[in-house]
């Protein structure tokens, strides 16, 4: 192994600086020596790198293109001042559009304000007042300033844009640095899962109503609390009536849809009182426990079959069961019941508990073996399998794209050329002649690679949804 040199030290420092810049690593003074900094990985932020495409799609769907560009620039920079993000975004929009309306820094400032007001971006901590006397500086930010955008000097930004400048230079808010607020995006992704669950359980109109109720809950409750504050029937009805996007079906059948949601066994809405026409809350721990159970049921069904699912679900509902009791209640032959039970036990979907009962000091001790489901433990097992599946899909996708890079580049160049010539009015027979420069086997292989790539991308998205459900269950169950 080569010796560690000063060149290696500079590379380590550069790597640390880049990871800190992108909010992947944090540092703090060591407990043993305050003059030494200890660095640690922020695991959640590292994982959220995979969710960046979801972040961009979500912001574009909620706000529009300008906000999407602002977020994309901030994600690329890791941390940056508001003026720098607006300047870089205006340059990007100016290159993509000749229309100056899109690249107007004043309009982008308003878009930046929207992202901050809705907590999608957050201020980074700055040096504390006593940081200069410490060898390991401490960083802090006041709670009330986390989402407050300072006054921005738009005039100099507009002037630099007219001069086609590529760098902003020093500006008034250089010391106020912003980053993406991953926790806020987690809440929004979590709400998307809940809205989709409501739509699947009932229909799209029920999903629309549930989306509106989630907005009301977010305004009056802490998103990290296991239970929201109560909303009255009248408040929900007024919100539906005032919402411009409400469909006529929802306005007409509002009461029926609300009743279906709170009477459903999924507990998406829980009625806790009758004041004001009814009081309704969302118990996150209960809802995500139900979603986690449904997810685990699906995993057991796919891996072991319907009979194993019957045993797993029955044991989870009954809490503790003996082997004979399981096969009798599930109505499965003894041989198959034992086989599936021990398969589930082997893969940690079932756990055993031994109870001993002694009749006297001299008589032999009688033991009872009970099977049960330790839901948090099973969830952690499934979570680990989901991480492995996500990683395997990413590795396979990278392998396919790397091994066939030359063929894919050739196909992309050919498609671009054909599209350009088609726009210039080249006859179809000449286009067909050019298209034949790739053999049928090559075209078939490209189609197969693209299809596999789409399937792997979809699999990664579904694995991420599963991970979010399981992580949310573990998070809220630990609070109760």
Secondary structure, 3 states (H helix, E strand, C coil): CCCCCHHHHHHHHHHHHHHHHCCCEEEEECCCCCCCEEEEECHHHHHHHHHHHHHHHHHHHHCCHHHHHHHHHHHHHCCEEHHHHHHHHHHHHHHHCCCCCCCCHHHHHHHHHHHHHCCCEEECCEECCCHHHCCCCCEECCHHHCCCCCCCCHHHHHHHHHCCCCCCCCCCCCCCEEEECHHHHHHHHHHHHHHHHHHHHCCHHHHHHHHHHHHHHHHHCCCCCCECCCEEHHHHHHHHHHCCCCCHHHHHCHHHHHHHHHHCCCCCCEEEECHHHCEEECEHHHHHHHHHHHHHHHHHHHHHCHHHHHHHHHHHHHCEECHHHHHHHHCCCHHHHHHHHHHHHHCCCCEEEEEEECCCCCCCCEEEEEEECCHHHHHHHHHHHHHHHHHHHHHHHHHHHHHCHHHHHHHHHHHHHHHHHHHCCCCHHHHHHHHCCCCHHHHHHHHHHHHHHHHHHHHHHHHHHHHHHHHHHHHHHCCC
